[in-house]
């Protein structure tokens, strides 16, 4: 992991990135999001998991070709 500190001008840090780097950043964010959704234990009936997470897990599994149970 890399930590980058940018100098700030007027309280804002502005960074320009090209489309290839931007796509890699988006891909990494989606990957981490999908990992999080897949790590949720949906079998624990005592937890109150919002239905949107169940729908998201189903979408991810369908996208990856898994059979959703």
C-alpha positions, 0 to 999 in steps of 0.5 A: 500500500502506498500513502501519498500526501499532496500539497494543498492549495486553498484547502484543496488537493487537486490531482490529475490522472489519465483515463488508464489510471482512473480505470485501475482505481475504479476497478480496485474500488469495485474489487474491494467492495465486492470482497466486502459484500462476499465476506458478510455472513448471510447465514447469521439470522441474528444480524440485521443485514439490509436487503440491499446487501443480499441483492448485491451478493446475488448480483456479484455471484451471477456476474461471476457465474456462481449459483446463488443459494 
